[in-house]
């Protein structure tokens, strides 16, 4: 019987990030990577996610919702379930080729809220954000579908940029005039009343987007990205909420 062909070069980016390629395969992929902008961007997005990828590759135990919950503090339930089902199915076929497929599927799902997304704003000097993910601010600047709102009570200003993806909606938030310390979430509220967490983050004491702030990084707005299983047409509005349940600002979709 003829051996099945190997994975497509573009599908190999997940396996490369996962570290399951042998030396010859890794060398071949690196040659492809040098001339492929798409794969380079995907690899950037996967950078820093090795622990999550390795956990999925090891496929420990049966696929249950607890696996999805362990990957994200508050994932969108439908996306978490999809990934967990994929892991459970792949677990039943433990061949090396199945690992390639799983790694490729992770690349497709990485745009959703299960990914460990980067937030940019003031820098803590570590440079960790810049090294582990593409800048959300750059993505925000390239997106054309944007809506802005300023809350009359909190005076927090937010702009949400969205784009449709095969898995749902990719969203990038620009947040300003918010002071900490706070822990916040961006919530997508569907026209059917359902709520999905797009992303979560912390606001330091000095805040983000504070005009005339004495601390330089406090004058910069926060940019944070994530995703929802809703399609853009299914979303009514977005809410920026604190973990204590206070609404800071609402933005129409």
C-alpha positions in Angstrom: 0.0 0.0 0.0 1.3 3.4 -0.9 2.2 5.6 2.0 -0.1 8.6 2.6 1.4 11.9 1.5 2.9 14.2 4.1 1.1 17.3 5.4 0.8 20.5 3.3 3.7 22.9 4.0 1.3 25.5 5.3 -0.2 23.0 7.7 3.3 22.2 9.1 3.6 25.5 10.9 1.7 24.1 13.9 3.8 21.0 14.0 6.9 23.1 13.8 5.8 25.3 16.7 4.9 22.2 18.6 8.4 20.7 18.1 7.3 17.4 16.6 9.2 17.6 13.3 12.4 15.7 12.9 15.6 17.5 11.9 15.1 17.0 8.1 11.4 18.1 8.3 12.3 21.2 10.4 15.1 22.2 8.0 12.7 21.8 5.0 10.0 23.9 6.8 12.5 26.6 7.7 13.4 26.9 4.0 9.8 27.3 3.2 9.3 29.7 6.1 11.9 32.1 4.7 9.7 32.9 1.7 6.2 32.5 3.2 4.7 35.5 4.9 1.5 33.6 5.9 3.5 30.9 7.8 5.7 33.5 9.4 2.7 35.4 10.7 1.1 32.1 12.0 4.3 31.2 13.7 4.5 34.6 15.4 0.9 34.1 16.7 1.9 30.6 18.0 5.1 31.9 19.7 4.9 31.5 23.5 2.1 28.9 23.3 4.3 25.8 23.5 2.9 24.7 26.9 -0.7 24.7 25.6 0.3 23.0 22.3 2.4 20.4 24.1 -0.5 19.7 26.5 -2.8 19.1 23.5 -0.2 17.0 21.7 0.2 14.7 24.7 -3.6 14.3 24.7 -3.9 13.3 28.4 -7.1 11.6 29.4 -10.4 11.7 27.7 -11.7 14.8 26.1 -13.9 16.7 28.5 -14.9 20.4 28.8 -12.4 20.7 31.7 -9.6 20.5 29.2 -11.0 23.5 27.3 -11.6 25.4 30.6 -8.0 24.8 31.6 -6.7 26.6 28.5 -8.4 29.9 29.2 -9.9 31.6 32.2 -13.2 32.3 30.5 -13.4 30.9 27.0 -16.4 31.2 24.7 -18.3 27.9 25.5 -18.9 26.9 21.9 -15.3 27.4 20.8 -14.0 25.5 23.9 -16.3 22.6 23.1 -15.2 22.5 19.5 -11.5 22.3 20.5 -12.2 19.7 23.1 -14.1 17.5 20.7 -11.2 17.8 18.2 -8.8 16.7 20.9 -11.0 13.8 21.9 -11.3 12.6 18.3 -7.6 12.9 17.7 -6.8 11.0 20.9 -8.4 7.9 19.4 -5.8 7.9 16.6 -2.4 8.4 18.2 -0.3 8.2 15.1 2.3 10.9 14.3 0.3 12.0 11.3 -2.7 12.8 13.6 -0.4 15.1 15.6 0.3 17.0 12.3 -3.4 17.4 11.8 -4.1 18.6 15.3 -1.2 21.1 15.1 -2.7 22.4 11.9 -6.2 22.7 13.5 -4.7 24.7 16.3 -3.4 27.2 13.8 -7.0 27.6 12.5 -8.4 28.0 15.9 -5.7 30.3 17.3 -7.7 33.4 16.4 -10.4 32.5 19.0 -10.5 33.2 22.7 -8.7 30.0 23.6 -5.5 31.6 22.4 -3.3 33.4 24.8 -3.7 36.8 23.2 -1.3 39.7 23.5 -2.4 43.1 24.9 -0.4 46.2 24.2 -0.4 49.5 26.0 2.1 50.8 28.5 5.3 48.7 28.7 6.6 47.1 31.9 10.1 47.1 30.3 10.2 43.3 30.0 9.5 43.3 26.2 7.5 40.1 26.7 4.5 41.3 24.7 6.6 42.3 21.6 8.4 39.0 21.6 5.4 36.6 21.9 2.7 37.9 19.7 1.9 40.3 16.8 1.0 43.7 18.1 -2.7 44.2 18.5 -2.3 47.9 17.7 -1.0 47.0 14.2 -3.9 44.6 13.6 -6.3 47.3 14.8 -4.9 49.8 12.3 -5.5 47.5 9.4 -9.2 46.7 10.3 -11.9 48.8 8.7 -15.1 47.8 10.6 -14.9 49.9 13.8 -17.3 51.3 16.3 -16.6 53.8 19.1 -18.3 54.8 22.3 -17.6 56.9 25.4 -19.6 56.2 28.6 -21.2 59.3 30.0 -20.7 58.2 33.6 -17.3 56.4 33.7 -15.8 58.5 30.8 -14.1 55.3 29.5 -13.7 55.3 25.7 -13.6 52.2 23.6 -13.3 51.3 20.0 -14.0 47.8 18.8 -12.7 46.7 15.4 -14.1 43.4 14.0 -13.6 41.1 11.1 -15.4 37.9 10.2 -13.5 34.6 10.4 -14.5 31.0 9.5 -14.7 30.3 13.3 -16.7 33.5 14.2 -15.6 37.0 14.9 -12.0 38.4 15.5 -12.1 41.6 17.6 -9.5 44.1 18.6 -10.3 46.6 21.4 -8.8 50.0 21.8 -9.5 51.2 25.4 -8.7 54.6 26.9 -9.3 56.8 29.9 -9.4 53.8 32.3 -7.7 53.8 35.6 -6.7 50.7 37.7 -6.2 48.5 39.4 -8.9 46.6 37.6 -9.5 43.2 36.0 -11.7 43.5 32.9 -13.4 41.5 30.2 -14.6 42.3 26.7 -18.0 40.7 26.3 -19.8 40.1 23.0 -23.6 40.2 23.5 -25.6 38.4 20.8 -28.9 39.5 19.4 -30.3 36.4 21.0 -29.2 37.6 24.4 -26.3 35.2 24.8 -23.0 36.5 26.1 -19.5 35.4 25.1 -16.2 36.5 26.6 -13.9 37.8 23.9 -10.8 38.5 26.1 -9.7 39.4 29.6 -6.9 41.6 30.9 -5.7 43.6 33.9 -5.4 47.4 34.2 -2.4 48.6 36.3 -2.7 51.4 38.9 -1.6 54.0 36.4 -4.2 53.0 33.8 -4.4 53.4 30.0 -5.2 56.2 27.7 -5.0 58.9 30.4 -4.5 62.2 28.8 -1.8 64.4 30.5 -0.7 61.5 32.7 2.7 61.9 34.3 3.7 58.3 33.5 4.4 58.0 29.8 2.9 54.5 29.3 -0.3 55.6 31.0 -0.9 58.0 28.1 -1.1 55.1 25.7 -4.4 53.3 25.1 -4.7 49.6 25.6 -5.0 47.3 22.6 -6.3 43.8 23.3 -7.6 41.2 20.9 -9.7 38.0 21.1 -12.5 36.2 19.4 -16.1 35.0 19.7 -18.0 32.1 18.2 -20.7 34.6 17.1 -20.6 35.8 13.5 -20.5 39.6 13.2 -24.1 39.7 12.1 -25.1 37.8 15.3 -23.6 40.4 17.6 -25.7 43.2 19.0 -23.0 45.1 21.0 -19.9 44.7 23.1 -19.5 45.5 26.8 -16.3 46.2 28.7 -17.0 44.8 32.2 -14.9 44.6 35.4 -14.7 41.3 37.1 -16.9 42.8 39.9 -19.7 43.3 37.4 -19.4 47.0 36.6 -20.0 48.1 33.0 -17.3 50.6 32.0 -18.5 51.2 28.4 -20.8 49.7 25.8 -20.1 49.7 22.1 -22.6 48.9 19.4 -21.6 46.2 16.9 
